[in-house]
C-alpha cells in the first residue's frame, strides 16, 4: 500500500480531490481529511513522519506528528471519526494485491477510474 493510494482513497471518502489534499490550504473542509489521511498513512504503512510530510508537500515533519496525535485523540472520543476511519480502512482493504501495478505499486483500478 502506497502513501499516494491512501491519500487518494481518503480524499475520495471525504469528497476531496487528491491535489487538494496536498495543497497548503488551511481550509477547514480540507484540513480534517488531510489529518485523517496522514494518520492512516502512519497506521497502515508505518512510514516515517518526514516521509508522510513529503507525500503531502509539507516541509516539516511536525505537521504529520500533530495530525496523528490529533486524530488518535479524536478517534478515541468520537464515534463519527471512528466510523470514518473504519470506512476508509474497508475501502483500502478492497484494493487487492492483484490490482497493484508491479512496477510502481499504485492501484491500477484507481488509475483507470480517475
C-alpha positions as CSV (number, residue, x, y, z in Angstrom):
1,X,0.0,0.0,0.0
2,X,1.5,3.3,-1.0
3,X,1.1,6.7,0.6
4,X,-0.5,8.1,-2.6
5,X,-3.1,5.3,-2.6
6,X,-4.1,6.1,1.0
7,X,-4.3,9.8,0.2
8,X,-6.4,9.2,-2.8
9,X,-8.8,6.8,-1.1
10,X,-9.2,9.1,2.0
11,X,-9.8,12.0,-0.3
12,X,-12.5,10.1,-2.2
13,X,-14.1,9.2,1.1
14,X,-14.4,12.8,2.1
15,X,-15.2,14.1,-1.5
16,X,-11.9,15.9,-1.9
17,X,-9.5,15.6,-4.9
18,X,-6.0,14.3,-4.2
19,X,-4.4,17.5,-5.4
20,X,-6.5,19.5,-2.8
21,X,-5.3,17.1,0.0
22,X,-1.7,18.0,-0.9
23,X,-2.2,21.8,-1.2
24,X,-1.0,24.1,1.6
25,X,-4.5,25.4,2.2
26,X,-5.9,25.7,5.8
27,X,-9.5,25.4,4.6
28,X,-11.5,23.6,7.3
29,X,-13.0,21.3,4.6
30,X,-9.5,20.0,3.7
31,X,-7.6,20.1,7.0
32,X,-9.5,17.3,8.8
33,X,-9.5,14.9,5.8
34,X,-5.7,15.6,5.4
35,X,-5.1,14.9,9.0
36,X,-7.0,11.6,8.7
37,X,-5.0,10.7,5.6
38,X,-1.7,11.4,7.5
39,X,-3.0,9.2,10.4
40,X,-3.9,6.4,8.0
41,X,-0.5,6.6,6.3
42,X,1.2,6.2,9.6
43,X,-1.1,3.5,10.8
44,X,-1.1,1.3,7.7
45,X,2.4,1.8,6.3
46,X,4.5,2.7,9.4
47,X,6.2,5.3,7.2
48,X,8.3,7.9,8.9
49,X,6.8,11.3,9.8
50,X,9.2,13.0,7.3
51,X,8.1,10.6,4.5
52,X,4.5,11.3,5.3
53,X,5.0,15.0,5.3
54,X,6.8,14.9,2.0
55,X,3.9,13.0,0.5
56,X,1.7,15.9,1.4
57,X,4.2,18.5,0.1
58,X,5.0,19.7,3.7
59,X,8.4,20.9,4.7
60,X,8.2,20.0,8.4
61,X,7.6,16.5,9.8
62,X,5.9,18.0,12.9
63,X,2.8,18.6,10.7
64,X,2.4,14.8,10.4
65,X,3.1,14.3,14.1
66,X,0.4,16.8,15.1
67,X,-2.1,15.3,12.7
68,X,-1.5,11.7,14.0
69,X,-1.8,12.8,17.6
70,X,-4.9,14.9,16.9
71,X,-6.7,12.0,15.1
72,X,-5.6,9.4,17.7
73,X,-7.2,11.6,20.4
74,X,-10.4,12.3,18.3
75,X,-10.8,8.6,17.3
76,X,-10.8,7.5,20.9
77,X,-13.6,10.0,21.8
78,X,-15.7,10.4,18.7
79,X,-17.8,7.7,17.2
80,X,-18.1,9.6,13.9
81,X,-14.3,9.8,13.5
82,X,-14.1,6.0,14.3
83,X,-16.7,5.4,11.6
84,X,-14.7,7.4,9.0
85,X,-11.6,5.5,9.8
86,X,-13.4,2.2,9.6
87,X,-14.9,3.1,6.2
88,X,-11.5,4.2,4.8
89,X,-9.9,1.0,6.1
90,X,-12.6,-1.1,4.4
91,X,-12.2,0.8,1.2
92,X,-8.4,0.3,1.3
93,X,-8.8,-3.4,2.1
94,X,-10.9,-3.9,-1.1
95,X,-7.9,-2.9,-3.2
96,X,-6.5,-6.3,-3.9
97,X,-2.8,-7.1,-4.3
98,X,-3.7,-8.2,-7.9
99,X,-4.9,-4.7,-8.7
100,X,-1.5,-3.2,-7.8
101,X,0.9,-2.2,-10.6
102,X,4.0,-4.4,-10.2
103,X,6.3,-1.5,-11.3
104,X,5.2,1.3,-9.0
105,X,2.8,-0.3,-6.5
106,X,-0.1,2.1,-7.5
107,X,-3.6,0.7,-7.8
108,X,-4.4,0.0,-11.4
109,X,-8.1,0.1,-10.7
110,X,-8.0,3.6,-9.2
111,X,-5.9,5.0,-12.0
112,X,-8.5,3.6,-14.5
113,X,-11.3,5.2,-12.6
114,X,-9.7,8.7,-12.5
